[in-house]
Amino acid sequence: MSFTFLHTADWQLGKPFARIDDEHKRALVRQERLEVIRRMGAVVREKRAQFVVVAGDVFDSPTPDQATVSAACAAVGALAVPVYVIPGNHDHGGPGSVWEQAFFQRECAVLAPNLRVLLKPEQVEVEGGVLLPCPLLRRHDAGDMTAWLRGADLSLYGDRPRVVIAHGSVQDFGPATDEEEDGRAANQLDLSRLPAGAVDYVALGDWHGMKEVSAPNVTAWYAGTPEPDRFPRGAGNLPGHVLAVTVSRGQAARVEAVPTARLGWHDLEFHVHDEAGVASLDAALATLFQGRTGQDLLRLSLSGSLGLAAMTTLESCLETWRSRLLRVRLHSQVREAPTEEEIRLLTERTDAPLLARVAAKLWQEAEGADEEKAETARQALRLLHGALEG
């Protein structure tokens, strides 16, 4: 006896993405988290999945706004197969949570009758097998949510495959490397204490990258978020997938990663030292994004030093890419260093002696020890140079 299902997690619908300054672009990123659920429908059909398991954090908050609730229910309803959800740390199942609200329950009944929220640690029988949910009922729980399985008589299920659904960190692997939250000691899951050979797959949520984790006698995976929501955090962090899982009793589960992401979150380091370097940066970005607009976010780290004209060219380049991309997160250590020729042309102008004296004073301040005053002077020199060249 076997069955196939989709394992996903960490949708975090309603996430504000407040660091994206442009309101329209921010709305596009938020909408993409709904669109990826609709793309899952094609995966369901292609893999002939019998149902979908969401291992926590459907919502970014235990109290999402009503528009987010309605949109989520509509997207889940369109999947057209049963969808089983456990609460995670972001949308925990405590008192007053979204799962208890009358509005959610009404919208679920109308728009997503295929959605079932598993709020109790008790077995749920599905076609061909058994689900063993470990829901979070508070944001941070000091206990191990899989503990109830140690005393359960799992032999009652015979030859039917058993799937554990849990949300948290496994052996210090999890949000400590990915999330920026307090409560590191909370929501720990000890899979080594599961009854030997009693379960066939552990569907995990909480870490936003896709990863198989080491667990004795059972296949266990983090599905990761199906649409990335942050810049890359080291090798092996692979968000942007769902897992098509086929389980059979007493055999290793077959797991296939299926890409689902549309948005690209990129990380680039670049050194510039003249206008040719700025042109190389622009060319590298053009190659990276291949004419796409409104689909990518970039964390850009720049180093080097540039003259006044080259710095103006860099600002123009960045202006272009800020307009094309959803976000440019810039870490710049580029120092403005006017060339000897630029300083000479500004400070030795015989046709404008007053301007030359001003430029000389600015250059003196730009070379001074007061960094704040020096930065202001360098910017003023650039403006002056641009006006004269313009």
Order of alpha helices (4+ residues) and beta strands (2+ residues): beta-alpha-beta-alpha-beta-alpha-beta-beta-beta-beta-beta-beta-beta-beta-beta-beta-beta-beta-alpha-beta-alpha-beta-alpha-alpha-alpha
